[in-house]
Amino acid sequence: MPNETVKIEIWSDIVCPFCFVGKRKLEQAIKNQNAEDKVEIIWHSFQLDPDFPADKAYPSAQYLSERKGYPIDQVKAMSNQLAENGKGYGIDFQFDKALIFNTFNAHRLIQWSKTENKSDALKEALMVAYFTDGTNLTKEENLLAVAKSVGLSAEKAKSILASEEYSEEVRMDIYQAQQLSIRGVPYFLINEKTIISGAQADEVFENAIKAELSAAKPLIETLGEGVCLPNGACK
């Protein structure tokens, strides 16, 4: 029997370029299968660098070069290739403007936005703010502005940031990722059985959605290209 609904759980981080590309690839596959009304997407938290200082913003190219030890020329070449790839998915990567930050508070707001059915919109807005606009997301007023831009209450967001609300939900997602042996993001778990690890080829997403809608044998993909790792590498 065909599945009437498809549940897609996604572990990703806001500062992960392949997570943005993977989001677009999934959206494209869903649209191509006319399955917008049949898919439930659940965003899970994942931090590529949970130890990054909570009060600092740092140019991403410098961060990768100095903190992770990559030659600056290699960082720029990788960024240029990713930026070119992003154009095909309507993503305007501006890596020279991106300011790396500790994403924990942003993930807390995404956890809250689930209760308002705004998690996809907020995830998108935060990625655009980071990758395209070069917004300093360590500043509370900037996080509040992004939340407000998708129809969320800035007052409620402010109260959440001033408390520990939704911290446990973030930590639970990260713990669950460890239990699933997730080594890099994005990581897609479809109907609790089909795995796509990384922003893989468009047809991988197409085939996975098609298979789940028809209840065919699930397609299993292991860690491959298009993934960001906690060591800072995106390959």
C-alpha positions in Angstrom: 0.0 0.0 0.0 1.3 3.5 -0.8 2.2 5.8 2.1 -0.4 8.6 2.5 2.2 10.7 4.3 6.0 10.9 4.3 7.8 12.0 7.5 11.2 13.5 6.9 13.4 14.2 9.9 16.4 16.5 9.2 19.5 17.1 11.3 21.3 20.2 10.2 23.1 23.3 11.3 22.5 26.9 10.2 26.1 27.5 9.3 26.4 24.4 7.1 26.3 25.3 3.4 25.4 21.8 2.3 22.5 21.8 4.7 21.1 24.8 2.7 21.7 23.0 -0.6 20.2 19.8 0.8 17.1 21.7 1.9 16.7 23.0 -1.6 17.3 19.6 -3.2 14.6 18.0 -0.9 12.1 20.8 -1.7 12.7 20.4 -5.4 12.1 16.6 -5.1 8.9 17.1 -3.2 7.6 19.6 -5.7 8.5 17.4 -8.6 6.5 14.6 -7.1 3.5 16.9 -6.3 3.9 15.8 -2.7 3.8 19.1 -0.8 0.6 18.1 1.0 1.9 14.6 1.8 5.2 15.4 3.4 5.9 16.3 7.1 9.3 17.9 7.7 10.7 17.8 11.2 13.9 19.9 11.8 16.3 18.6 14.4 19.2 20.5 15.9 22.8 19.7 15.3 25.9 21.9 16.1 29.0 21.6 14.0 31.0 23.6 16.6 29.2 23.6 20.0 32.3 25.0 21.7 32.4 28.2 19.7 32.1 31.2 22.0 28.5 32.3 22.4 29.3 36.0 22.3 31.6 36.2 19.3 31.0 36.5 15.5 34.0 35.7 13.2 34.4 35.8 9.5 33.8 32.3 8.2 36.8 32.2 5.9 39.2 33.3 8.8 37.5 30.8 11.1 38.1 27.9 8.8 41.6 29.0 8.1 42.7 29.8 11.6 40.6 27.6 13.9 40.4 24.6 11.6 43.9 24.9 9.9 42.9 25.1 6.3 45.0 27.3 4.0 43.1 30.5 3.1 43.5 29.8 -0.7 41.8 26.4 -0.1 39.0 28.0 1.8 38.4 30.5 -0.9 38.4 27.9 -3.6 36.0 25.7 -1.7 33.7 28.8 -1.1 33.7 29.8 -4.7 32.8 26.3 -5.8 30.0 26.1 -3.2 28.7 29.6 -4.3 28.6 28.5 -7.9 26.7 25.3 -6.9 24.3 27.3 -4.8 23.2 29.4 -7.7 21.5 26.4 -9.4 19.3 26.1 -6.3 18.5 29.8 -5.9 20.9 30.3 -3.1 23.0 33.4 -3.0 26.1 32.4 -1.0 28.1 35.4 0.2 30.9 33.6 2.1 32.9 36.8 2.3 30.1 38.3 4.5 29.2 35.3 6.6 29.9 35.6 10.3 30.3 32.3 12.1 28.5 32.1 15.4 27.4 29.7 18.1 24.1 28.4 16.8 22.6 27.1 20.1 20.2 30.0 20.7 19.1 30.0 17.1 18.3 26.3 17.4 16.3 27.1 20.5 14.2 29.5 18.5 13.7 26.8 15.8 12.5 24.4 18.5 10.0 26.9 19.7 8.9 27.8 16.1 7.8 24.1 15.7 5.0 24.9 18.1 3.9 27.8 15.8 4.2 25.7 12.6 7.0 28.2 11.5 10.1 26.0 11.7 10.7 25.7 8.0 10.3 29.4 7.5 12.6 30.3 10.4 15.2 27.8 9.3 15.2 29.4 5.8 15.3 32.9 7.2 18.2 32.2 9.5 20.2 30.6 6.7 19.6 33.5 4.4 20.5 35.9 7.2 23.8 34.0 7.7 24.8 33.0 4.2 23.5 35.9 2.1 23.0 38.9 4.3 26.1 38.5 6.6 23.9 39.2 9.6 25.6 39.0 13.0 23.4 36.4 14.7 25.2 36.7 18.0 23.2 39.9 18.5 19.8 39.3 20.1 18.2 42.1 18.2 19.2 40.4 14.9 17.8 37.1 16.0 14.5 38.8 17.1 14.3 40.6 13.7 14.7 37.3 11.8 12.0 35.6 14.0 9.7 38.6 13.5 10.2 38.5 9.7 8.5 35.1 9.5 5.6 36.1 11.6 6.8 35.0 15.1 6.4 37.1 18.2 9.6 39.1 18.9 8.4 39.5 22.5 8.1 35.7 23.0 11.4 35.1 21.2 13.0 37.6 23.6 11.6 35.9 26.6 12.9 32.5 25.3 16.4 33.9 24.8 16.4 35.3 28.3 15.6 31.9 29.7 16.6 28.3 29.3 13.5 27.4 27.4 13.9 24.8 24.6 17.5 24.1 25.6 16.7 20.6 26.6 15.0 20.0 23.2 18.2 21.1 21.4 20.3 18.8 23.6 18.0 15.9 23.0 18.3 16.3 19.3 22.0 16.3 19.5 22.0 13.2 21.8 19.7 11.5 19.3 22.1 12.3 16.5 24.8 10.6 18.5 22.7 7.5 19.0 22.1 7.4 15.2 25.9 7.7 14.6 25.4 10.9 12.6 28.9 12.0 11.6 28.0 15.0 9.5 25.1 17.0 8.2 22.7 17.3 6.5 21.2 14.0 7.5 17.7 13.0 6.3 15.7 10.2 7.9 12.6 9.4 5.9 9.8 7.4 7.5 12.3 6.1 10.1 14.0 3.8 7.5 15.4 5.6 4.5 18.6 7.5 5.1 20.2 10.2 2.9 23.4 11.5 4.4 24.6 14.7 2.7 23.4 16.9 -0.1 23.6 14.2 -2.6 22.6 14.1 -6.3 19.1 15.4 -7.1 18.0 12.0 -8.3 18.8 10.5 -4.9 16.2 12.7 -3.3 13.7 12.2 -6.2 14.0 8.4 -5.9 13.7 8.4 -2.2 10.5 10.5 -2.2 9.1 8.4 -5.0 9.9 5.2 -3.3 8.2 6.3 0.0 5.1 7.5 -1.7 4.7 4.2 -3.5 5.9 2.1 -0.5 8.6 0.6 -2.6 11.8 -0.8 -1.2 13.6 2.1 0.5 16.7 3.5 -0.9 19.6 3.6 1.6 22.4 6.0 1.1 25.5 6.2 3.3 27.8 9.1 4.1 29.0 10.5 0.8 29.5 13.8 -1.0 27.8 17.1 0.1 28.3 16.9 3.8 29.7 19.2 6.5 31.6 17.6 9.4 32.2 18.9 12.9 35.9 19.4 12.0 34.8 22.2 9.7 35.3 20.4 6.4 32.6 20.6 3.8 33.2 18.2 1.0 
